[in-house]
Amino acid sequence: MAFRQALQLAACGLAGGSAAVLFSAVAVGKPRGGGDADTRATERSTWTGISRPGPSVWDSNWDRREPLSLINLKKRNVESGEEELASRLDHYKAKATRHIFLIRHSQYHVDGSLEKDRTLTPLGREQAELTGLRLASLGLKFNKIVHSSMTRAVETTDIISKHLPGVCRVSTDLLREGAPIEPDPPVSHWKPEAVQYYEDGARIEAAFRNYIHRADAKQEEDSYEIFICHANVIRYIVCRALQFPPEGWLRLSLNNGSITYLVIRPNGRVALRTLGDTGFMPPDKITRS
């Protein structure tokens, strides 16, 4: 209960300032001991036989946009009853589906001393062309492209945008690469300082809350949105959107220029259509650096 209350507090305060955003990074993820973590029941998976913390239940209000949660039932008019409640619920219900395409940047010069020097390699530019062609071939009316402000993401966006004329672009620092949360199991080859998880984790969690949610109730038509960013950010977003343990993000792997496709239905249900798809690239063009 304490964990859920912490998440709710962080979500409510997100728009109010950075303190709430920083708090959210601590709240998301597995408990580190104490409180409800010590008393949670253990549930056995029927298909693996492995015990794990339970219960495993889909949180229908994961984005804090479940219509019933937006209504103050204490102010409900007893005389108008169910008709008034139904009308108020309809006012908050989403009507459209959001189609979200998460694109990892193309291959880049990893040896650049400064971030601005980590530009795309010639192969990386080819990869971006192929990704742009693939997105254009889908025949979808994309609404916007939101991209990380890091050099490799900006250059990838420049190339992809040529294949999607007229689609507006928005740059954001929220989608910059970073260390979202300490991975479980840990790895020996990548160990950021604890402060990096604290700083980056809050920002990447804020990106998730800001961009990944069901459609606004005012949105009438389905939307098709592209987000061009980084492997760690995308992997964390996928885990959070599917309500998988976010600490498992490093168990996933994404190729450069790959397409990850999430669908968010009006009722808040989330589906992963593709994860890190590069099947549209020739084998000799595929990299994961």
C-alpha positions in Angstrom: 0.0 0.0 0.0 2.8 2.4 0.9 4.4 1.8 -2.6 1.2 2.6 -4.4 0.6 5.7 -2.3 4.1 6.8 -3.1 3.5 6.5 -6.8 0.3 8.4 -6.6 1.9 11.2 -4.7 4.7 11.4 -7.2 2.2 11.4 -10.1 0.1 14.2 -8.6 3.2 16.3 -8.0 4.9 15.8 -11.3 3.5 19.0 -12.8 4.4 20.9 -9.7 8.2 20.7 -9.7 11.3 18.7 -9.9 11.2 17.5 -6.3 8.2 15.3 -7.1 9.9 14.0 -10.3 13.0 13.0 -8.3 10.8 11.2 -5.7 9.1 9.2 -8.5 12.4 7.6 -9.5 12.8 6.3 -6.0 9.3 5.0 -5.9 9.4 3.1 -9.2 10.9 -0.4 -9.1 11.3 -3.1 -6.7 11.2 -2.3 -2.9 14.6 -2.2 -1.3 13.4 -3.5 2.1 11.1 -2.4 4.9 7.4 -1.4 4.8 5.0 -3.4 2.7 7.9 -5.1 0.9 8.4 -7.4 4.0 4.7 -8.4 4.2 3.8 -9.0 0.5 2.6 -12.4 -0.3 4.6 -14.8 -2.5 2.8 -16.2 -5.5 3.9 -19.2 -7.6 3.8 -19.0 -11.3 1.8 -21.9 -12.7 3.9 -22.3 -15.8 7.4 -21.8 -14.5 7.0 -23.1 -10.9 9.1 -20.1 -9.8 8.0 -18.2 -6.7 7.8 -14.4 -7.2 6.3 -11.5 -5.3 2.6 -11.2 -5.9 0.0 -10.5 -6.8 0.5 -10.2 -10.5 -2.4 -7.9 -11.4 -2.7 -5.4 -14.2 -3.1 -1.8 -12.9 -5.8 -0.3 -15.0 -5.0 3.2 -13.6 -1.3 3.0 -14.4 -1.3 6.3 -16.2 -3.7 8.0 -13.7 -6.2 8.5 -16.5 -8.8 5.8 -15.6 -12.1 7.7 -15.8 -13.4 6.5 -12.4 -10.3 7.7 -10.6 -10.9 11.3 -12.0 -14.3 11.6 -10.5 -15.0 12.7 -7.0 -17.7 10.2 -5.9 -18.3 12.1 -2.7 -19.8 15.0 -4.7 -22.1 12.6 -6.5 -25.8 13.7 -6.7 -27.8 11.0 -5.0 -31.0 11.9 -6.9 -29.6 11.8 -10.4 -27.8 8.5 -9.5 -26.3 6.3 -12.2 -27.2 8.5 -15.1 -25.1 11.4 -13.8 -22.2 9.0 -13.0 -22.3 7.5 -16.5 -22.3 11.0 -18.1 -19.3 12.1 -16.0 -17.4 8.9 -16.8 -18.1 9.4 -20.5 -16.6 12.9 -20.2 -13.2 11.5 -19.1 -13.2 8.4 -21.3 -10.5 8.2 -24.0 -11.9 7.5 -27.5 -8.8 7.1 -29.6 -5.9 4.7 -29.8 -2.3 5.9 -29.6 0.3 4.2 -31.8 3.8 4.8 -30.5 6.9 4.1 -32.6 10.1 4.1 -30.5 13.2 4.4 -32.8 16.7 3.9 -31.5 19.3 6.2 -33.1 21.6 4.8 -35.8 25.3 3.8 -35.3 27.5 6.6 -34.2 31.2 7.4 -33.4 31.4 6.1 -29.8 34.9 7.5 -29.4 34.0 11.2 -29.6 35.4 13.0 -26.6 32.4 15.4 -26.4 28.7 14.6 -26.9 28.6 16.9 -30.0 31.4 14.8 -31.5 29.5 11.6 -31.3 28.0 11.9 -34.8 26.6 9.2 -37.0 29.0 6.9 -38.9 28.5 6.5 -42.7 26.8 3.2 -41.9 24.7 4.9 -39.3 23.5 7.3 -41.9 22.5 4.4 -44.2 20.6 2.8 -41.3 18.6 6.0 -40.7 17.7 6.1 -44.4 16.5 2.5 -44.2 14.5 3.3 -41.1 13.0 6.3 -42.7 12.0 4.3 -45.8 10.4 1.7 -43.6 8.3 4.2 -41.7 7.2 5.9 -44.9 6.3 2.5 -46.4 3.7 1.9 -43.7 1.4 4.5 -45.2 0.5 6.0 -41.9 -0.4 9.6 -41.2 2.2 10.4 -38.5 1.2 13.2 -36.2 4.6 14.2 -34.9 8.2 13.2 -34.2 9.6 13.8 -30.7 13.4 13.3 -30.5 16.2 13.4 -27.9 18.4 16.5 -28.0 21.6 14.4 -28.2 23.6 14.7 -31.4 23.2 11.1 -32.6 19.4 11.3 -32.1 19.1 14.7 -33.9 21.1 13.5 -36.9 19.0 10.3 -37.1 15.9 12.5 -37.0 17.2 14.7 -39.7 17.5 11.8 -42.1 14.2 10.0 -41.1 12.3 13.3 -41.5 13.3 13.6 -45.2 11.1 10.5 -45.8 8.2 12.0 -43.7 7.7 15.5 -45.1 5.3 17.7 -43.2 5.5 15.8 -39.9 6.4 18.3 -37.2 9.4 17.8 -35.0 9.9 18.4 -31.3 13.2 18.2 -29.4 13.3 17.3 -25.7 16.0 16.7 -23.1 13.8 14.2 -21.3 14.6 11.5 -23.8 18.4 11.9 -23.6 20.3 8.7 -22.8 21.0 7.7 -19.2 20.9 5.1 -16.5 17.2 4.6 -15.7 17.3 2.2 -12.8 19.8 -0.3 -11.4 19.5 -3.4 -13.5 18.7 -6.8 -12.0 20.6 -9.0 -12.4 23.6 -6.6 -12.3 26.3 -6.6 -15.0 30.0 -6.3 -14.5 30.8 -4.3 -17.7 28.5 -1.3 -16.9 28.3 0.2 -13.4 27.3 3.8 -13.2 27.6 5.7 -9.9 24.5 5.6 -7.7 24.0 9.4 -8.3 23.6 8.8 -12.0 20.7 6.4 -11.4 19.2 9.0 -9.1 19.5 11.9 -11.6 18.9 10.0 -14.9 16.2 7.8 -13.5 14.0 10.7 -12.4 14.3 12.3 -15.8 13.6 9.1 -17.8 10.6 8.2 -15.5 9.3 11.8 -16.2 9.6 11.1 -19.9 7.6 7.9 -19.5 4.8 9.7 -17.6 4.8 12.6 -20.0 4.7 10.7 -23.2 3.4 7.2 -22.5 -0.3 7.2 -21.6 -3.8 6.6 -23.1 -5.1 9.3 -25.4 -6.7 12.5 -24.0 -10.5 12.4 -23.8 -10.6 15.3 -26.3 -8.6 13.3 -28.9 -11.1 12.1 -31.6 -8.9 10.2 -34.0 -6.1 7.6 -33.6 -2.6 9.1 -33.5 0.7 7.8 -34.9 3.7 9.2 -33.1 7.4 8.7 -33.5 9.9 9.0 -30.7 13.6 8.9 -31.7 15.9 8.3 -28.7 18.2 5.7 -27.1 18.3 2.1 -26.1 18.2 2.5 -22.4 15.3 4.9 -22.5 13.3 2.7 -24.9 13.9 -0.5 -22.9 12.9 1.2 -19.7 9.7 2.6 -21.3 8.8 -0.9 -22.7 9.1 -2.5 -19.2 7.1 0.3 -17.6 4.4 0.3 -20.2 3.9 -3.5 -20.0 4.1 -3.3 -16.2 7.1 -5.6 -16.2 9.7 -5.1 -13.5 11.6 -2.0 -14.7 14.8 -3.5 -13.3 14.7 -6.0 -16.1 15.3 -3.3 -18.8 18.9 -4.5 -19.5 17.7 -8.0 -20.4 16.4 -6.5 -23.6 18.6 -5.7 -26.6 18.0 -3.2 -29.4 19.7 -2.7 -32.8 20.6 0.7 -34.2 17.8 2.2 -36.1 15.4 -0.4 -34.8 11.6 0.1 -34.5 9.7 -0.7 -31.3 5.9 -0.4 -31.7 3.6 0.1 -28.7 -0.2 0.5 -28.9 -2.2 2.1 -26.1 -6.0 1.5 -26.3 -8.6 3.9 -25.0 -9.2 1.6 -22.0 -5.5 1.8 -21.0 -4.5 -1.6 -22.2 -1.1 -1.7 -23.8 0.3 -4.1 -26.5 3.8 -4.5 -27.8 3.5 -5.1 -31.6 7.3 -5.2 -32.3 10.5 -4.9 -30.2 13.7 -3.7 -31.9 12.6 -4.6 -35.4 15.4 -4.3 -38.0 14.1 -7.0 -40.4 13.8 -4.3 -43.1 17.7 -3.9 -43.1 20.1 -6.1 -45.0 22.1 -8.3 -42.5 25.3 -6.5 -43.3 23.8 -3.1 -42.2 22.6 -4.3 -38.7 24.6 -3.2 -35.7 24.0 -2.8 -32.0 26.7 -0.4 -30.9 
